[in-house]
């Protein structure tokens, strides 16, 4: 149970930092998208453990957005 709470809240915190980095528009977009990917992985694992299928499904799209953002940053 403790590991599930850690995954949940670590995912939330990284998502908050992602949102702020993108919103601030300070040139840290790559780091922001990397945090989005990290957040989606953490919350995805938490969702799998807790059988939260809707949240797990959503995390696939967030992970995809994170990867697309990082790839586009270099192109």
GUSEMAR-77435 format. One record per residue: x negated, y, z negated of N, C-alpha, C, O, CB in turn; residue in one letter. Coordinates in steps of 0.2 Angstrom, whole numbers, plus 5000, padded with zeros to 4 digits. Glycine has a CB too. Layout:
! residues N
XYZXYZXYZXYZXYZA/...
This chain:
! residues 75
499649945000500050005000499650065000499750115003500550004994X/499050064996498650124996498350145003498350195005498050114991X/498150085007497850105013498350135018498250175022497550035016X/499050105017499550135022499650215020499750245025500150095021X/499650225014499750305012499150345015499250395017499750305004X/498550315014497950345017498050355024497850415027497250305015X/498250305028498250315035498850365037498750405041498450245038X/499350365033499950415035499650485034499750525038500450395030X/499350495028499150565026498550585030498450645032499050575019X/498050545031497450565036497750585043497450625046496950505036X/498250545045498550565052498850625052498750665056498950505054X/499250645046499550705046499050765045499150815049500050705039X/498550755041498050815041497650825047497550885049497550795035X/497450775051497150785057497650815062497350855066496850715060X/498250795062498750825067498850905065498850945070499450795066X/498750915059498850995057498251025060498351085062498950995049X/497651005058497051035061497051035069496851085071496450995059X/497250985072497350985079497751045081497551085086497650925082X/498351055078498851105080498551175079498651215084499451095076X/498151185074497951245072497351265077497251325080497651255065X/496951215079496351225083496651245090496351295094495951165084X/497151215093497451225099497751295099497651335104497951175101X/498151305094498551375093498051435093498251485095499051365087X/497551425089497051485088496651505095496451555095496551465083X/496651455099496351465106495651495105495451555108496751515110X/495251465101494551485100494051445103493451445102494451485092X/494251405108493751365112493551305109493051265111493151405113X/493951275105493851215102494351165104494551115100493851215094X/494551165110495051125113494851055113495251005111495351145120X/494251035115494050965115494050935108494350885107493350965118X/493850975103493850945096494650935094494750885091493550995091X/495050985096495750975095496050915098496450885094496151035097X/495950905104496150845107495850785104496250725104496050845115X/495250785102494950725099495350715092495450655090494250735097X/495550765088495850755082496550735084496850695080495950825079X/496850755089497550725091497450655092497950615090497850765097X/496950625096496850555097496750525090497050465089496250545102X/496350545086496250515080496850515076497050465073495750555076X/497250565075497850565072498350515074498650475071498250635072X/498450505081498850465084498650385082499150345081498950475091X/498050375082497750305080497950295073498250245071497050305082X/497850345069497950335061498650325060498850275057497650395057X/499150365063499850365062500150295065500550265063500150425064X/499850285071500050225075499950155070500350115070499650215081X/499350155067499150095063499650095057499950045055498450095060X/499750155054500250155048500950135051501250105047500250235046X/501150165057501850145059501850065060502450035059501950185066X/501350035063501349965064501449925058501849875057500749945068X/501049945053501049915046501749915043502049875040500549945041X/502049975044502749985041503349975045503849985044502750055039X/503149945051503749925056504149985058504749985059504149875053X/503850045059504150105061504050115069503650145071503850175058X/504450075072504350065079504450135083504050145088504850015082X/504950175081504950235085504350285084504150315089505550275082X/504050285078503450325077502850295081502450335084503350335070X/502850225081502350195084502350205092501850225095502350115083X/502950205095503050225102502850295103502450305108503750215104X/503050345099502850415100502050415100501750465103503150455094X/501750385096500950385095500650365101500050395103500750345089X/500950325105500650305112500650365116500150375120501050245115X/501150405116501150465120500650525118500350555121501850495121X/500650525111500150575108499450555110499050595111500250585101X/499250495109498650465111498450485118497950505120498550395109X/498950465123498850485130498750555131498250575135499450465134X/499150605127498950675128498250695126497950735129499550715124X/498050665120497350675118496850655123496350695124497250635111X/496950595126496450575131496450625137495950645140496550505133X/497050635139497150685145496850745144496450775148497850685147X/496950775138496650845136495850835136495550885138496850865129X/495550785133494850775133494550775140494050805142494650725128X/494850735144494650725151494650785155494250805158495050665154X/495250825154495350885158494850935156494650985160496050905158X/494650935149494250985147493550985151493251035152494050975139X/493350925153492750915157492750925164492250935168492450855155X/493450935167493550935174493751005176493851025182494050895177X/
